[in-house]
Amino acid sequence: MTLEKSVQEFIKGKKDYYQQWIFDEPIVISAAHNADVGKLQKIMYKLIKEFVIGYKNYKHLMPVCAGVEKVLDVFNQKEYNIGTYRTDFVYDTNNQVKLIEITCRFPLNGVFLSGLMDAVARETKPISLQNVKLKDQYSPIYKHLNKYLKEVTSICILKGEDVRNESKLYTDILKRTGLEVNEVLYTEIDQNFDKLEKAWVVSELSFDEILSFSKDSLKKLISANLINDFRTVFLIHDKRFFSVLGKKELQNKVLTQEEISFFEKFYIPTYTANEAEDVWKNAKENKNEWIIKHRALGKSQQIYAGLVTPLEEWDALFESPDLKDFILQKWIPQKTIKGTINGEVFHDFVTGTALFFDDHYFGFGDFRTSSHPVTNKVDHRKATGLILDQEIGNIGEIANYIP
């Protein structure tokens, strides 16, 4: 069975289950807006490649510990491919995408689930758009994935302690293609390197789990067909990279002035704990204008939006010795969207995901929605994205449209 057909089987079996949390109508994305996100991907690709390959030139902007240096030194012996860098964003009140974080640790999370969301979006296409051409941004991902699977005889998933990853979904998807799928616990990798030979190796490891590997183990891993490269994991998943993205010394190296101006529309000012002392002081005194995030954690862990954080807790953050592991980001007032699920009406904040994979853009993942301005904190739902392939004059009865 082809990978595409296997994903279709997954969609058929899981769609009804997921739809109980999905808005009845999709967010409709204009062709122009989609093209802008595609242009953004090209810019992000340039910035990431320059930063990772030339890290020694930018080390002062984002220093790492000796353990991470060891990993980077070993992996610098091989050619660099980014892998997946799913980029999360919010919409401000003017429908402008504002980038908030990049997810790289677990490379296949969201990749196949996005196929389900795309299918649901098409099935729930608003009546007023029945004759409007749609853009198929997602399907080309199969051709790209097949390049990774070319000449492999198996899949090897490097498992960590976090059991919430989507290997529980994609293991069956990959097995149906006829490939053997093995799971290797990170603590047992030295006894199982034979399972990495001629395999596509998918890492589901945390920072600390990777750092537990010996130098010899890392050297063996660089010869594996591994996704994501550990340089992506340590340098791009780290939220301090958002501070780096705003630095002119990086931008001027690889971007034109027009690209810099374009990128700045998407960028949120971000600061590490060892820079911009005056900005941090301002944030302490004006908490509603800022959000503080742990640099390495995901799934909304240790994220403090000043707007909804009690003053006593906010002040305590600034006195904590752990503040060095946090970044400060300007708070963006967000638009809300209106949606229904089985007749119940919601007015939710929304966080979107752009599927960036190597030098490709494969559309939007799921839009995560919540009554709380930080998703996953209180409640969570989902919305799909329907991308138009032509400009339209009259949008008709559409609940949520991004022009």
Steps between C-alpha positions, in 0.01 A plus 500: 500500500631846417558751777220721368250211500609403850434854625158487333430182698602683816266789413211264434546330836563808717305786342178454698697481823684828439199686365339515843757774580517669158301811403220422257641743239862559400698820524517615138845614386536728198743415221697817578533415869613148417759637257637724776549199730676320215733799460558500875617138481771589248626772733493274806692234308778746416524629857506153656761360261726800550471489879554126538778456246672820612423458870856581608445851359178549699588310816511823700131555423390162637769317698446135587636273774797266456271201451320663209835614356604133496191405300545789257869417445417140411210587270701770324682211331197434280302701245220700660133454414250687716221242501164617635464838670131546562458867574223614733335839471213715618300757307501856625185711475593593139527135384879525491683176580732541798750218562514368856707180497656225289451131580780264397557238770242249381524519120190309390258641758222669305622387159237232433231650722517802268381274219190423704441870567538576129244233412251632757547856370410391148197303616367796698558758226243783537215495249596847371837357387375192316618631162825651624828322420694371801877480543642155575797605709520180703513205256851577366630401844473134397752545220739667744454232767562228242845651437582425863359148466686423179727197543412449868387156613353601836404784733669539838334724759732619776273508803533719805301523822227725354222268384279781362668512160324407180694181430189330637328635186766480234640157590198331340509742206861404425444129560228492235758609241670163553790632705602341827472746790730454800503697822825550689504651848771765528658319797544188286639658184851356534362145484275577203706689242435215255135617485616840372673355194309567177223654712331838510575599858237723663604664826248560777760601755516794739807720542614311810451160336721599207760643737518165678662341191873437502717653230542156344122456478463845342766414242303191403182705476644747249522221243130420550218632284379710795218751528529755650870576496595571861634842395144594409377367833746695714536823304160557340257349752663714772277809532807720537528458124213750473732763644762403241245529218466871573872572481614701198839326489319177408235656276747709300711193425235316297199725437434791268365823645160415355507159671601659831209745481263216413625282785468781754122498452495145640761543772426565869777674698658230720775525762718251683564543872852637447409791273287817498495562875281808450242296307479238775457782755216640290341155481508460877317829540258451208412132510195524273726586205725193525516121513780295658578150371740223597753472220484120461165365615199443277128423528436835675715407802643791700346771286392813683290757316508812716140578413378189686781450753444629857733786593659308787583206271629737230732679743629167632611401149741793491655399833540134407850363423332306217426822310815436295310217327214723385441738213292815494267569209274794424136408561287514186131590540334221303193474286237246595301277269142385523415136455249234586532136597172309500302821544709640787649842417857594590695825472858378522855620476689308233854369451595376154783282373685535171641169373858581404711200399849548355458759222126437461171638630217247525215718621349530845478243774214511744393834643481460878230712658416587859299741712832577673760720324765230560374180335503170692482683834125479565317336212584415143326438172611487139421672172606405150641725228358509147738662251357673194683487167336807351410845619131559560300820521201399710585255777134439586399342829840405642549510876880538493693635202867598489547735200 
